[in-house]
Amino acid sequence: MRLSSNYFFYFALLGLISPYLSVFLDGQGFSSRQVGEILAFITATKIVAPSLWATLADKTAKPLLIIRCGALLALLSFCLLYWFSLPEVNAYWFAQYSTSLYWPITLCLACFMLFWTAILPQLEVHTLNSLKQSSKIYARVRLWGSLGFIVLAVIAGEVTTVVGSQAFPGLGVITLALLFSCTLLLSAKKTIRLTKTKATIAIIDKLTEWRFIRFFIAGLLLQVSFAPYYGFFALFLRDLNYSGLAIGLVISLGVVAEVIAFIFMGVLFKRFSLTTLLVFSLAITALRWFLMPVVADSLLGLAIIQLAHAASFAIYHSASMRFISSHFTVMQQSRGQAIYLGGVYGIGGAIGAYITGLLWLEGQGADNAFIIAGISALLATFIMAFNKRQWR
């Protein structure tokens, strides 16, 4: 239960940030372009953060300490964000400096993201060591993360409707405080430190192989395509007059579909090649973004489209992890993961957020943003589809 609670509150925070950060920033008076810039800036921290924390964890061999420090510093960053978001502080700042809190809020969020990214990779290491690599028990523990996402996404949607966007930093502080408290309940496990010789095995040859380059570019384009969804989807639905509860439920439906897909991934891996699964996921994602502006006015149509998240995230993510596991050697796995996550999610997410911010135009350009997202995912589909041989 101690492990489950950590996953619950970690992903509960994601259920707050992913849909509602843009709503909070919009409530602070920032333009769509500024929102896109802030999202791009904080997403860019993912380029260096995974490698930074992985190196520190390897040198200290104390993943639990990294988890606790990350949770505490993320909490302090969010407390500072809460303070800056107070109306009286905002008014005082403008009176003193004749400018908005754009940079203070951006730096608070960037610091938060830098520290928050320290938690999950080390939590995964700690969990697998604690469970002795049992995938069956791990799946049950990880499921609590999805439940946490759903719970807070729904609650935050309703609270935002009643209280307004100012509820965002308060909910974040409470969730992070509970997460930090849960990290204190974890017990330390022995970790194995790699020898210097093993740790420095060259990885450049694997990174320059054409199949990895193709895989990396396709993944980057996929993350670019996700920007309107991850950054602006709640604003998109709000502008279509969906209630906060409906927004939370629609977003949560995608997570439910994702969980079901994860359950059946073992069957899919037995029946289909990695190439087939990756191409299928990318193609479904492209179709999803193209249809989004068309069906968004209908709650039923929107719900059906959300089921595609099973392919867009769960199937693609699972297939990607299997590809990385097979492509890199045992001693290259951590660095391979860090390079993939930093490059694809960091660079791709930042580029996508910035482009979406330029296109959004306070909601007037939402359709165009989703069309560009569809084109990006479709291009990734073509890149992945033209393989000379199937990846297993």
N, C-alpha and C positions, 0 to 999 in steps of 0.2 A: 504493500500500500504506500510505503514511503517513496518508492520509485514512481508509482502511478501518479501520485499527487504532483510530483515535479513535472511530469509530462503534461498533466492536466493544466497547470497554471502557465507553463511555458507556451503551450499552443493556444490557451485562452487569450493570452496577450496578443498572439498573432491574429486571433479572431477579432480583436479590437483594432489593431493597427492596420491590417491589410484593407479592410473595407472603409474604416472611418477616419483615418488620418487625413485624407483629402477633405472630408467634411469639416473637420476641425480647422484645417488651414483656410478653407473657404470662409468659415465663420470668423476667422481672425482678420478678414478683409483682404486676403491675398488674391491676386488675379490667377487665372488658369495657368498663365505662363510662369508665374512665381511658384505656384503649387508644383508644376512640372519640374522646375529648377530644384526646388527643395527635395522632391522625391528622387531626382537624379543624383543630387549631391550625397544624400544619405545612403542611397543604394550603392554608390561608388565605393563606400567603405568596405563593402563585401569583397572588393578586388584584393585587398591586402589583409583584411582581418582574419580570414580562415588560416592563412599561412602563418601569420604572426602568432596567433594563439596556439596553433599546432606545434610550432617551434618551441614556444615557451613550455607547453605541456611535456614535450619530449625531454627538454633539458631539466625540468624540475621533477618529472615523474610523479606529479601530484595533480591529477585531473580534478579531484574533488575541491582542491584549493582554487583552481581556475574557475570552476563552476560557481563557488560561493563569491569570489571576488567579482566575477562577471555580473552576477545577480545583484550584488550590493551596489556596484558602480552604476549599473543600469537604473536601479531604483533612485539613486541620488540624481542622476541626469533627468529622470522624469519628474522628480520633485522640483527641480529647477525650472523645467518646462511648465509645470503647474503654476509656479510663482509668476513667471513671465506672462502667462495667459490671463492673469487676473485683470479685470477691466481697469482698476485703479492704477496698476503698474503700467499697463499699456498707455493710459492717458498721461501719466507722469513722464514716461519715456518720450512720448511724442512732444510733450511740452518742453522738455529739456533739450532734446536733440533734433526736433522737427523731422523725425523720420519714424518709420514703423519698426516693429521688433523682428523684421525679416531675418537679420543675421543672428541675433541671440537665439531665436527659436530654431533656426537651422542648425546652429552649433550644438544646441541641447539635443536635438534629434540625432545629429551625427555622432555625438558622444554616446548616446544611448545605443545606437545601432552597433557601434564599435565594440561596446562591452557586451551587448546582448548576444552577438555572434560567438562569443567565447563559450556560451553555455551548452548549446545542443551537441556539438561534436564530442565534447568531453563527457557529457551526460550519456551519450550513446556508448562511449568506451566503458564508463563506469557501470552502466546497466548490463552490457554484454559480459563483463567480467563477473558481475554479481550473479548473473543467471547462468554462468558457465556455458555461454554461447547457445543456450536453448532457444531456438527460433520460435517454438510454439508458445513458450511463456513470454518471450519478448513481444510477440504479436498482441498478446492480451494487455501487456503494459502499455505498448504504443497506442493501443486503441483509446486509452484515456486521454491522450493528446487530442485526438479528433473530437472526442466528447467535449473537452474543454473549449475547443474552437467553436463548436456549435453553440454551446451554452452562452458564452460571452458575446458571440455575434448577434444572437437573438436578444439578449438582455441589453446590449449597447444600442441596438437599433431602437428599442422601445424607450430607453432612458434618453437617448438623443432627441427623440420626438417630444418628450415631455419637458426636459430640462434645456435642451439645445446643445450645440457643439461644445460648450464649455464643460460638459460632462466627460469628455474624452480624457483629459489629463488626470482627472480625479479617479476614473476607473482604472487607468494605467498604473497610478501609484498604488492603489489597493491591490491590484493583481500582482504587481512586482513585489510588494511587501509579503504577500502570501507565498509567492515563489521563493523568495529569499528565506523565509521561515522554514519552508519545506527542505531547502538544501541543507539546513543545519541538522536535519534529522537523518541525513544519509551517513552511513558508516564507511570509513576508508577501506579500500581494497588494495591488495598488493598489485603493483603494475610491473611489467617487464620492460626494462630499458634496453634499447638496441645498442649494440656496440658501435663505435664510431665508424668502423669499416662498413658495416651493414647499412648504417644510416646514410652513408654518402654515396651509395650506388647510383651511378649516372642514370638520369631519366630522360635526357635530351633526345636520345634515339627514338624512344616511344612517342615523344611529343611531336616529332617531325614525320612520323609515318603518315601516309596520305589518308588512311582510314580514320585516324584520330583527328586529323585536320578537318575532314569532311564531317565527322561527328560533332566536333567542337563548333564549327560554323552553323550547322543546322540547329544545335542547341541554343546558340547565341541568338539566332533569328527567332526561335520560338519564344525566348524570354523578351525580346523586343515586342513581339506580338501580344504578350500578356500585359503590357503596360496599361492599356485602357481599362482592363479588368481589375488588376491589382490596385491601381492608383485612383481610378475615377469611377468605378462601377456604382458605388453607393451614391455618388453625386448624380450619376446618370439616371438611376432609378428615382431618386428624390425629385429630380426635375420632371419626371414623368408622373409625379404625384402618388408614388407608392408610399405607404406608411412605413414608419421605422420598423415595426414588427414584420411587415411583409418583406422589407429589404433584408433583415436578419435571416428570415426563413428561406428566402431565395438563395442567399449566399451559403447558408448551411446545407441546403439540398445538394449543392456541388460537393461538399465535404462528405455527405452520406454516400453519394455515388462513388467517390474516391475510396472510401473505406471498403465498400462492397467489392470494388475492383481489386484492391490489395488482397482480399481474401482469396480471390480466384486466380491470382497471378501464377501460382504453381501449375495450374491446369493449362493456362495460356502458354507458359514457357515450354511445356511438353509438346504442344500442338503446333506452335508457330516459331519461326526463326526470329532473332532479334531485329533483323532488317524489316521483316514484315510488321512486327509490332511497332517499331519506330515510325515507319512510313504511315501506317494506319493512324497512329496517334496524331501525327502532324497534319494529315489530311482532314481528320475530324475537327481538329482545332481550327484550321483555315475555314472550314464550312461553318463552324460555330461563330467565328467573328463576322463572317459575311452576313449571316442570318440575324445576328444580334439586333441591328437597327430595325429589321423587318418585323420581328416578333415581339419586341420589347414592350409594346403597348398591351399585349395579352399576357396575363399572369400564367395561363396554361402553357402558352408557347414559350414563355421565358423559363418555366419550370422544366419543360422538355429539353430546351437548349442547355440548361444547367447540368443535365445528366451527362452531357459530353465531357464534363470535367473528369469523369472516370478515365477517359482516354487521354485528354489533354495533360493531366498531371500524373495520375496513378500509374497508368500503363507506361507512359513515356519515362517517368522517373524510375520505375522498377527496371525497365529495360536498359536505361542508361547506367544504373548502378551495376547491373550484370555485365554490361560492356566494359566498364572501367575495371571491374574485378578481374575480367578475363584478359584485358589489354595490358595491365601493369603487373609486375611481379609482386610477390608478397611484401618485399622491402620497399616497394614504390607506391603502395596503396595510399598511404596518408598524403603524400605529396601529390599524387595523381588526383585524389579527391579535392584537395585544396586548390589545385590549378583549375580543375573543372568548375568547381563552385565559384571561385573568385572570378574567373574569366567569363563564364556563361551567365551566371546570375548577377555578378557585379557589373561587368561591362554591358551585357545585353540589357539588363534591367535599367541601368542608368541611361543608356541611349534611348530606350523605349519611353521612359518617363519624360525625358526632355522633349522628344518629338511629340508625344501626346499632349504635353503642356502647351506647345506651340499651336497644335491643331484644335485643341478643345474649344477655345474662344467662349468661355463661360457657358458651355453647353451647346452653343450654336454649331460647333464643328464636331460634335460627338459621332455622328454617322461617318464622317470622313476618317476620324481616328480609328474606328473599328474596321473600316475598309482597308486602310493602310496596314492594320494589324493582320487582317486576313491575307493580304498580299505577302507580308513577311512570313507567315506560317506556310503559305503555299510555296514560296521560294524554298523554304527549308525542306518541304516535302519533295520537291524535284531534286534537290541536292542529295537527299538521302536515298531516293528511289533509284538513281542511276549508279548502282553498285554492280561491279562485275561479278561479284559472288556474294552469296548470302552470309550474314554473320550469324553464328549460332550462339 
